């Protein structure tokens, strides 16, 4: 089952993200990969990746960054630093998280902010960080404290200045794009990439490919009858990450039950197990599944995601 969960499905989204990552970087005269710069002041470039919860942003970025030939770790070199923005998000908590993720021993939260950020910048240089990726970055810009938001914005811009600058990747919910665009100076340093939900009228074949790949990995036959792909898309609200999780859970359920075929009935049981839905609200059982609202969309409206977390 671990292999089933760890398997990765490459799609056209990977190619587009790889192209976006490539634009952040350039080679110096010695052939080393460094952050690309722009303008007379040599500012680095940034990327803002947004999409609804469950769209697969984190997995897609992890794969794209780790697959770039110029971002491979070598010894103490740490070309990509991935930081989950802490909650609550403050200047001090972010600096502490950057320092921790860089491999530095635990630092006291009693230290002054200026000291922590000076340490964070020195750690980025020491570890050879070229890309600083801040995940769940929407929390940084909507704290409700305007002074904190301004400080965050100015700090991100400072990290992108001059020869010691790093490329910044910000990922988060869709509101992140609007929050970043509020500052013209920061927005012009960034390119924006929004991951859109899959379209039932366009992406059914791609979903069927996912089903075939996962079923093959699980050693199961696949029965696509009963509008399986369409029902799956509707149940997941078109969100790629949730769709892959749902297919994986259905495959595991089939294996646990000793079944040999992956079909609509298996998905109906898997969805009932995950969301505790009754048959009339189960996309894999209901006759009117096309008009049913996805429970995952309901969770985003009422759950932790609506407050800014995954």
C-alpha positions as CSV (number, residue, x, y, z in Angstrom):
1,X,0.0,0.0,0.0
2,X,2.9,2.4,0.7
3,X,4.0,2.0,-3.0
4,X,0.4,2.9,-4.0
5,X,0.4,6.0,-1.9
6,X,3.9,7.1,-3.0
7,X,3.3,6.6,-6.7
8,X,3.1,9.9,-8.7
9,X,1.1,10.6,-11.7
10,X,2.7,12.9,-14.2
11,X,0.4,15.2,-16.2
12,X,0.6,18.3,-18.4
13,X,0.5,20.3,-15.1
14,X,4.0,19.1,-14.4
15,X,5.3,20.4,-17.7
16,X,3.8,23.9,-17.1
17,X,5.1,24.1,-13.5
18,X,8.6,23.0,-14.7
19,X,8.6,25.8,-17.2
20,X,7.6,28.3,-14.5
21,X,10.4,27.1,-12.2
22,X,12.9,27.3,-15.0
23,X,12.1,31.0,-15.5
24,X,13.2,31.7,-11.9
25,X,16.7,30.5,-12.6
26,X,19.7,31.2,-14.7
27,X,23.3,30.0,-15.1
28,X,26.3,32.1,-14.1
29,X,29.5,32.2,-16.3
30,X,30.8,29.1,-14.5
31,X,27.6,27.2,-15.4
32,X,26.2,27.2,-11.8
33,X,22.4,27.6,-11.4
34,X,21.6,30.9,-9.6
35,X,18.4,32.9,-9.2
36,X,17.6,34.9,-12.4
37,X,17.7,38.6,-11.9
38,X,15.9,41.5,-13.6
39,X,16.2,45.3,-13.8
40,X,19.1,47.5,-13.0
41,X,19.1,46.6,-9.3
42,X,19.5,42.9,-10.0
43,X,16.3,41.8,-8.3
44,X,15.4,38.1,-8.4
45,X,12.1,36.7,-9.7
46,X,9.3,35.1,-7.8
47,X,6.4,32.8,-8.4
48,X,2.9,32.8,-6.8
49,X,1.0,29.5,-7.1
50,X,-2.6,29.4,-6.0
51,X,-5.5,27.1,-6.0
52,X,-8.3,25.7,-3.8
53,X,-7.4,23.3,-1.0
54,X,-6.9,19.8,-2.3
55,X,-5.8,20.9,-5.7
56,X,-2.3,19.3,-5.3
57,X,-0.2,22.5,-5.1
58,X,2.3,21.2,-2.6
59,X,2.9,17.9,-4.3
60,X,3.2,19.5,-7.7
61,X,5.7,22.1,-6.5
62,X,7.7,19.5,-4.6
63,X,8.1,17.3,-7.7
64,X,8.9,20.3,-10.0
65,X,11.6,21.7,-7.7
66,X,13.2,18.4,-6.8
67,X,13.3,17.4,-10.5
68,X,15.1,20.5,-11.7
69,X,18.7,19.6,-12.5
70,X,20.1,22.7,-11.0
71,X,18.4,22.3,-7.7
72,X,19.9,19.0,-6.6
73,X,21.3,19.0,-3.1
74,X,25.1,18.4,-2.8
75,X,26.7,18.0,0.6
76,X,25.7,20.9,2.9
77,X,24.2,22.7,-0.1
78,X,20.4,23.3,0.3
79,X,19.2,24.7,-3.0
80,X,15.5,24.7,-2.1
81,X,14.2,25.6,1.4
82,X,10.6,24.6,1.9
83,X,8.9,26.4,4.8
84,X,5.4,25.8,6.0
85,X,4.2,29.2,7.1
86,X,3.4,28.9,10.9
87,X,0.1,29.8,12.3
88,X,-0.3,32.4,13.7
89,X,1.9,33.9,11.1
90,X,4.1,36.8,12.4
91,X,7.5,38.2,11.3
92,X,9.2,36.5,14.2
93,X,7.5,33.1,13.8
94,X,8.4,33.1,10.1
95,X,12.0,33.9,10.7
96,X,12.3,31.2,13.4
97,X,10.8,28.7,11.0
98,X,13.2,29.6,8.2
99,X,16.1,29.2,10.6
100,X,14.9,25.9,11.9
101,X,14.3,24.5,8.4
102,X,17.8,25.5,7.5
103,X,19.1,23.0,10.0
104,X,20.1,25.5,12.7
105,X,19.7,24.4,16.4
106,X,16.5,25.6,18.1
107,X,16.6,29.4,18.5
108,X,14.9,31.2,21.4
109,X,11.6,33.0,20.6
110,X,12.7,35.7,23.0
111,X,15.3,37.0,20.5
112,X,14.6,40.3,18.9
113,X,13.0,40.3,15.4
114,X,16.0,42.1,13.8
115,X,18.3,39.4,15.2
116,X,16.2,36.6,14.0
117,X,15.9,38.0,10.4
118,X,19.6,38.7,10.3
119,X,20.2,35.1,11.3
120,X,17.7,33.9,8.7
121,X,19.4,35.8,5.9
122,X,22.8,34.5,6.9
123,X,21.5,30.9,7.0
124,X,20.1,31.2,3.5
125,X,23.5,32.3,2.2
126,X,25.4,29.7,4.2
127,X,23.2,26.8,3.0
128,X,23.3,28.0,-0.6
129,X,19.6,28.5,-0.9
130,X,18.5,29.5,-4.3
131,X,14.7,29.1,-3.9
132,X,12.8,29.9,-0.8
133,X,9.4,28.3,-0.9
134,X,6.8,29.6,1.6
135,X,3.8,27.3,1.6
136,X,0.4,28.4,2.9
137,X,1.7,31.9,2.3
138,X,-1.8,33.5,2.4
139,X,-1.6,33.4,6.2
140,X,1.3,35.9,6.0
141,X,-0.7,38.6,4.2
142,X,-4.0,38.4,5.9
143,X,-3.2,38.5,9.6
144,X,-5.4,41.5,10.1
145,X,-2.5,43.5,11.4
146,X,-1.5,46.0,8.7
147,X,1.8,46.7,10.3
148,X,2.7,43.0,10.2
149,X,1.5,42.7,6.6
150,X,3.6,45.7,5.5
151,X,6.6,44.2,7.3
152,X,6.1,40.8,5.6
153,X,5.8,42.5,2.2
154,X,9.0,44.5,2.7
155,X,10.9,41.5,4.0
156,X,10.0,39.4,1.0
157,X,11.1,42.2,-1.3
158,X,14.4,42.5,0.7
159,X,15.1,38.8,0.3
160,X,14.9,39.3,-3.5
161,X,17.4,42.1,-3.7
162,X,20.9,42.2,-5.1
163,X,23.4,39.4,-5.7
164,X,22.6,37.6,-2.4
165,X,18.9,37.5,-3.2
166,X,16.9,34.2,-3.5
167,X,14.0,33.3,-5.8
168,X,10.8,33.3,-3.8
169,X,7.9,30.9,-4.4
170,X,4.7,31.6,-2.6
171,X,1.9,29.0,-2.6
172,X,-1.5,29.1,-1.0
173,X,-5.2,29.5,-1.4
174,X,-6.7,31.6,-4.3
175,X,-6.9,34.7,-2.1
176,X,-3.1,34.9,-2.1
177,X,-2.9,36.3,-5.6
178,X,-5.1,39.3,-4.7
179,X,-3.1,39.9,-1.5
180,X,0.2,39.9,-3.3
181,X,-1.1,42.2,-6.0
182,X,-2.0,44.9,-3.4
183,X,1.7,45.8,-3.4
184,X,2.8,46.9,-6.9
185,X,6.5,46.6,-6.2
186,X,6.1,43.0,-5.0
187,X,3.6,42.1,-7.7
188,X,6.0,43.2,-10.5
189,X,8.7,40.8,-9.2
190,X,6.2,37.9,-9.4
191,X,4.6,35.7,-12.0
192,X,1.3,34.2,-11.1
193,X,0.1,30.6,-11.8
194,X,-3.4,29.5,-10.8
195,X,-4.2,25.8,-10.6
196,X,-7.8,25.4,-11.8
197,X,-10.1,22.5,-11.0
198,X,-10.5,19.8,-13.6
199,X,-13.3,20.4,-16.1
200,X,-15.9,17.5,-16.4
201,X,-16.4,18.4,-20.0
202,X,-12.7,18.4,-21.0
203,X,-10.7,16.3,-18.5
204,X,-12.6,13.0,-18.4
205,X,-10.0,11.2,-20.5
206,X,-7.2,12.4,-18.2
207,X,-9.1,11.2,-15.2
208,X,-9.6,7.8,-16.8
209,X,-5.8,7.7,-17.4
210,X,-5.3,8.3,-13.6
211,X,-7.8,5.5,-12.9
212,X,-6.0,3.1,-15.2
213,X,-2.6,3.9,-13.8
214,X,-3.7,3.5,-10.1
215,X,-5.6,0.3,-10.8
216,X,-2.6,-1.2,-12.6
217,X,-0.4,-0.3,-9.7
218,X,-2.8,-2.0,-7.3
219,X,-3.1,-5.1,-9.5
220,X,-6.8,-4.5,-10.1
221,X,-9.0,-4.7,-13.2
222,X,-10.8,-1.4,-14.0
223,X,-14.5,-1.1,-14.8
224,X,-15.3,2.5,-16.1
225,X,-19.0,1.9,-16.6
226,X,-21.6,3.9,-14.8
227,X,-19.9,7.2,-15.6
228,X,-17.1,6.4,-13.0
229,X,-14.8,9.1,-14.2
230,X,-17.5,11.8,-14.3
231,X,-18.8,10.8,-10.8
232,X,-15.3,10.9,-9.5
233,X,-14.6,14.4,-10.8
234,X,-17.9,15.7,-9.4
235,X,-17.3,14.1,-6.0
236,X,-13.9,15.8,-5.7
237,X,-15.1,19.1,-6.9
238,X,-12.6,18.8,-9.7
239,X,-9.6,19.0,-7.4
240,X,-6.7,17.0,-8.7
241,X,-5.1,16.3,-5.3
242,X,-8.3,15.1,-3.7
243,X,-9.1,13.0,-6.8
244,X,-5.8,11.1,-6.5
245,X,-6.3,10.6,-2.8
246,X,-9.8,9.2,-3.5
247,X,-8.6,6.8,-6.1
248,X,-5.8,5.6,-3.9
249,X,-8.2,5.0,-1.0
250,X,-10.6,3.1,-3.3
251,X,-7.7,0.9,-4.5
252,X,-6.7,0.2,-0.9
253,X,-10.3,-0.6,0.1
254,X,-10.5,-3.1,-2.8
255,X,-7.3,-4.7,-1.8
256,X,-8.4,-5.0,1.8
257,X,-11.7,-6.6,0.8
258,X,-10.0,-9.0,-1.5
259,X,-11.7,-7.6,-4.6
260,X,-10.2,-7.9,-8.1
261,X,-12.0,-5.0,-9.8
262,X,-12.1,-1.3,-9.2
263,X,-15.6,0.0,-10.0
264,X,-18.3,2.4,-9.0
265,X,-19.4,0.3,-6.0
266,X,-15.9,0.4,-4.5
267,X,-15.7,4.2,-4.9
268,X,-19.2,4.5,-3.2
269,X,-17.9,2.6,-0.2
270,X,-14.7,4.6,-0.1
271,X,-16.5,7.9,-0.2
272,X,-19.0,6.7,2.5
273,X,-16.0,5.7,4.7
274,X,-14.2,9.1,4.2
275,X,-17.1,11.5,4.5
276,X,-19.9,9.5,6.2
277,X,-22.4,10.3,3.4
278,X,-25.7,8.6,3.0
279,X,-26.6,7.0,-0.4
280,X,-28.7,10.0,-1.7
281,X,-25.6,12.3,-1.2
282,X,-23.1,9.8,-2.5
283,X,-21.9,10.8,-6.0
284,X,-21.2,7.1,-6.9
285,X,-24.8,6.0,-6.0
286,X,-27.1,8.9,-6.6
287,X,-29.0,9.1,-9.9
288,X,-28.7,12.9,-9.9
289,X,-25.0,13.0,-9.0
290,X,-24.4,15.9,-11.5
291,X,-26.3,18.3,-9.3
292,X,-24.9,17.1,-6.0
293,X,-22.6,19.5,-4.2
294,X,-19.2,18.1,-3.3
295,X,-18.6,17.6,0.4
296,X,-15.1,18.7,-0.1
297,X,-16.4,22.1,-1.2
298,X,-18.5,22.2,1.9
299,X,-15.5,21.4,4.1
300,X,-13.6,24.3,2.6
301,X,-16.4,26.7,3.5
302,X,-16.8,25.5,7.1
303,X,-13.5,23.8,8.0
304,X,-9.9,24.9,8.8
305,X,-9.3,25.8,5.1
306,X,-11.7,28.7,5.4
307,X,-9.5,30.0,8.1
308,X,-6.4,29.8,6.0
309,X,-5.0,26.3,6.8
310,X,-5.0,23.1,4.8
